């Protein structure tokens, strides 16, 4: 009985350790995802504000940010597709 109890305790400890390590890893991945998503918003806002300030230099502004017109459209679509990112963009662009 003592051996069976030790095995049960050991198995339970392994399961708990695995469960705890998974949630920590998922939280870290979510934080990285959130940071990269906000970087998209920051980039979109920076480019949009620069173009709003000087529309005639739009192509130069896009080139300075390493974007083409199609790439900027794609960036804006990615931001608009996520409601949280769209809300952050709308607040930042005001």
C-alpha positions in Angstrom: 0.0 0.0 0.0 2.8 2.4 0.8 4.3 1.9 -2.7 0.9 2.4 -4.3 0.4 5.7 -2.4 3.9 6.9 -3.4 3.2 6.2 -7.0 -0.1 8.0 -6.8 1.5 11.0 -5.2 4.3 11.0 -7.8 1.9 10.7 -10.7 -0.2 13.5 -9.3 2.8 15.7 -8.9 3.9 15.1 -12.5 0.4 16.0 -13.8 0.3 19.2 -11.8 3.8 20.2 -13.0 2.9 19.6 -16.6 -0.3 21.6 -16.2 1.4 24.5 -14.6 4.2 24.6 -17.1 1.7 24.7 -20.0 -0.3 27.6 -18.7 2.9 29.6 -18.1 4.1 29.0 -21.6 0.7 29.9 -23.1 0.7 33.1 -21.1 4.2 34.0 -22.4 3.1 33.2 -26.0 0.0 35.4 -25.6 2.1 38.2 -24.3 4.4 37.9 -27.3 1.4 37.9 -29.6 -0.1 40.9 -27.9 3.2 42.8 -28.2 3.5 42.0 -31.9 -0.1 42.9 -32.5 0.4 46.3 -30.9 3.5 46.8 -33.0 1.3 46.4 -36.1 -1.1 49.1 -34.7 1.8 51.4 -33.8 3.3 51.0 -37.3 -0.1 51.6 -39.0 -0.7 54.7 -36.9 2.7 56.1 -37.6 2.3 55.7 -41.3 -1.2 57.0 -41.4 -0.4 60.1 -39.4 2.6 60.8 -41.6 0.5 60.5 -44.7 -2.2 62.6 -43.2 0.3 65.3 -42.5 1.8 65.3 -46.0 -0.3 63.4 -48.5 1.8 64.4 -51.5 4.8 62.5 -50.0 2.7 59.3 -49.5 5.0 57.0 -51.5 8.1 58.4 -49.9 6.6 57.8 -46.4 5.6 54.3 -47.3 9.1 53.6 -48.6 10.7 55.1 -45.4 8.6 52.6 -43.4 9.5 49.7 -45.7 6.0 49.4 -47.2 4.4 49.4 -50.6 0.9 50.6 -51.2 -0.3 46.9 -51.3 1.7 46.1 -48.1 0.1 49.1 -46.3 -3.4 48.0 -47.5 -2.6 44.5 -46.1 -1.4 46.0 -42.8 -4.6 48.1 -42.5 -6.7 45.0 -43.4 -5.0 43.0 -40.6 -5.6 45.8 -38.1 -9.3 46.1 -39.2 -9.9 42.4 -39.0 -9.3 42.3 -35.2 -11.8 44.3 -33.2 -9.3 45.0 -30.4 -6.6 46.2 -32.8 -9.2 48.3 -34.7 -10.3 49.9 -31.5 -6.7 50.7 -30.5 -6.0 52.1 -33.9 -9.1 54.3 -33.8 -8.1 55.7 -30.4 -4.5 56.3 -31.4 -5.3 58.0 -34.7 -7.5 60.7 -33.1 
